[in-house]
Amino acid sequence: MSDAAILTRTPTRLQTLRLLRQAVHNPIDIWPPEVYNLPIVRDNFLGIPRYYISDPALIQTAFVDNADKLHKSDQMRRALEPALGQGILTAEDDRWRAQRRVAAPVFRPAHVDSFLPAMIAAARATATHWQSLPNGEEIEVGHHMMHVTFDIILETMLSGKGNIDTDRVEQSVADFLKSAGWAAVLAALKAPKWTPFPGKARAGRGRQYLRDIVTERATLRRRTGERHDDLLSLLLDAKDPETGAGFSDTNIVDNILTFIGAGHETTALALTWTFYLLAKHPDIEARVLAEIAEVTNGAPLEAEHVADLTYTGQVIKESMRVYSPVSQIGREVMQGFMLGPHQINQGDRIVVPIHAVHHHKLLWDAPDVFDPDRFAPDAVKSRHRFSWLPFGAGPRICIGMQFALLEAAAILATLLPATRLHARPGYVPVPISRVTTRPEGGMHMTVEHRR
Ligand code: HEM
């Protein structure tokens, strides 16, 4: 795939204006259409060369072999830094490395497995709630999934929810992410940070609420000296091996907020899309139910069952292919390098259009068809590993990947045997991508009790 010639598009001024408008609403609408059928496409957006890489081998060259020459994109930073400061997702170089080292023990496979009881307990609370609803009741599935994954992230990272108001957090995150499209466009235009835009004040209030609740929690823990086996205690205790200095309170808040933000909404969206796809494919849903029944012997799901839910795991991966919760990752090139035959220069931008890679005509047969058998072990072996990259690639790959996959399987296998969800007749979801990809207007489905 990599040898194909590069296609360059230079939008006219009128097209640029249209693209800017689209970028605010749904950034993936501005991708050149060829990202779905060519290995690499270049455009000159506002005078800056930008490379859209869909070829897995070229993604590996950029994100693995030349990772040290890349920084996160200025648009991403401008969108997220107001809330996440210099936390692990937004920091670069040594500052990033130190934070990744501190957080790593929480995400080792054995430690992640130890979170399963908390994951299942939160899922059971949702199952009980769903059981209390009348048959035929309509719910917004995304909202329910946000609640369950939020409880899990607080339990596992902060040892509990305390007085944090889940609904207010959900609204604050949504308000903040709505502003991300504007922030990215204004960064591309090099507009000053004070430039007003619709929803800016609301986003600011949301961000402040999130920072305040986390600051309160961190300050309390530092004051009381209470110890827990969680991320917050690791961050409070961490010392830089060279200087011996600890993380500042601001940096601890940056990180806790990063883990809360990155660690619940994404998994909630993966589950929301999975429930929708299963409702549309009853034959696949029946296979998942049969597997759960066989593994659990018809009893409620327990932690030790999750590793045996092979087909359920395939369903989650395929759902994340069709509707990737994160639709793109972007980088700014800090030092030039060769990308296959193409010279990439300092200052250029690189985008991996994850959604396009997952629907690429040269990588997938019938890319729009939902088929979990694509993730059977032999099928996976026959593809380049970067044909599927919902968690990113290279050293900045999602630290919570294993956590998210286990969590999604545990929640799905707890809820599905008790409740069938039905999509509204004739409903066709419109994915809107603002940092994360959600169904426009929410995912409204009706509840039917199975037993
Ligand atoms: C389905 C669920 C998830 C998806 C699709 C997802 C996706 C991603 C992606 C694509 C990146 C890379 C961004 C980039 O390269 O610019 C990332 C990074 C990250 N994710 Fe996730 N994520 C998920 C769940 C989680 C969970 C559960 C946690 C924590 C509990 C988490 C924490 C993080 C952090 C801290 C980073 C930054 C890592 C670094 O820069 O070193 N994510 N995630």
Residues whose N, C-alpha, C, O or C-beta is under 5 A from the ligand:
A	BS01	HEM	I88 L89 R100 F259 A262 G263 T266 T267 A270 P325 V326 I329 P390 F391 G392 P395 R396 I397 C398 I399 G400 F403 A404
